[in-house]
């Protein structure tokens, strides 16, 4: 029996920011946007430090 493919990173991130943070924790849209923007900055930083793009790490 084969396992279904695991969700891609972007889909997991989207689910986290839309479902978990907004619905389960009842955070304001501005708070979620701030967390999202900070996470994007972290991804850009790690890309520069590792010398790889996000798609190369998939």
BELPE-V829085 format. One record per helix or strand of 2 or more residues. SS is the DSSP state (~ for helix, > for strand). FROM is the first residue (numbers start at 1). LEN is the number of residues. If there is no record, write none. Layout:
ss={SS,SS}
from={FROM,FROM}
len={LEN,LEN}
This chain:
ss={~,~,~}
from={9,29,55}
len={16,22,3}
